[in-house]
Amino acid sequence: MDFKRVFGRPRSLKRAAFHYCSGCGHSIIHRLIAEVIDEMGILGRTIGVPPAGCAVLAYNYLDVDMGEAPHGRGAAVATGLKRILPDRLIFTYQGDGDIAAIGTAETVHAANRGEKITTIFVNNGVYGMTGGQMAPTTILGQETTTTPGGRSDSRDGFPLKLSEMVALSPGVAYVVRTAVTGPKRIMETKRAIRRAFEIQMEGLGFTLVEVLSPCPTNLKLRPPEAWRWVEEKVTQFFPLGVIKDVKRGISPC
């Protein structure tokens, strides 16, 4: 009997067990990146840049060259790599506490310069590695270890919509917000990552894929409940969809 293989481990993914908490979206996103790298045939031309946070150990799982960045400095390191190696696919892999707090300046200015890099922005709404404190993207009313009564706009400000901010820059070619809360969303995320990589390799400008991801541990929810939280609550503050795509004439301006 002949068998056809329909599923397997991507070549770009190491044979290593993920350390992430049950229900965390990082492992899913790692695999999607690996699948896209394999399908595009760019394994030997890809360099990842993971700064600090839960994503810092991405180099243990993705079997590509990696250049670890200091906390928040992913876009700066990626800029240097791309400028000296313009034929490579360069991507950063950053959490919300990294990219939207300490790394805001690096990200905004890299986008404004139109650096030809891709940022994978994993938004789980908390500082996951350090104890579940309020992050720039924590939604209003969400309880964290530093907002036990829920985030208040008058005290804590509003959730930071970084994707919408960078999309306003003429140097930005593609910005999209997706999620990994179910099979349909996961496939949308994979297509978004591939499109961002393709646009980067065409040299059109800065690209960013924001991925809404559950953090069951710090939400203090079971994984299915955490996925529903993202789908039903978080998307009210961070709506899904393409924010900017220069090739298709989609722009927030």
Number of C-alpha atoms within 10 A of each C-alpha: 2 4 5 5 6 5 6 6 11 19 15 22 21 15 13 9 9 14 13 14 13 13 21 20 24 24 18 14 22 18 18 21 21 23 19 20 24 16 12 12 11 15 18 14 14 18 22 25 27 29 27 21 18 20 20 19 16 21 18 16 19 22 20 22 15 18 17 21 19 15 18 26 25 27 32 20 20 27 23 12 20 18 13 9 13 15 12 18 24 28 28 28 25 29 31 29 29 27 30 24 17 14 21 18 16 19 23 20 16 22 28 18 16 20 26 28 30 29 27 22 23 27 30 26 28 27 25 22 14 9 13 20 20 23 24 23 23 27 25 17 13 18 21 22 15 13 16 12 11 17 22 16 12 7 7 14 12 16 18 18 13 19 20 16 12 24 26 17 18 16 20 24 26 29 27 24 24 27 28 24 22 13 10 10 17 19 15 16 24 21 15 23 27 19 18 27 26 16 22 23 18 10 15 19 24 28 31 27 27 26 28 28 27 31 29 22 17 20 21 13 15 13 19 13 15 22 25 14 18 21 21 10 14 24 16 11 15 21 14 18 14 16 19 24 20 15 10 8 7 14 16 12 8
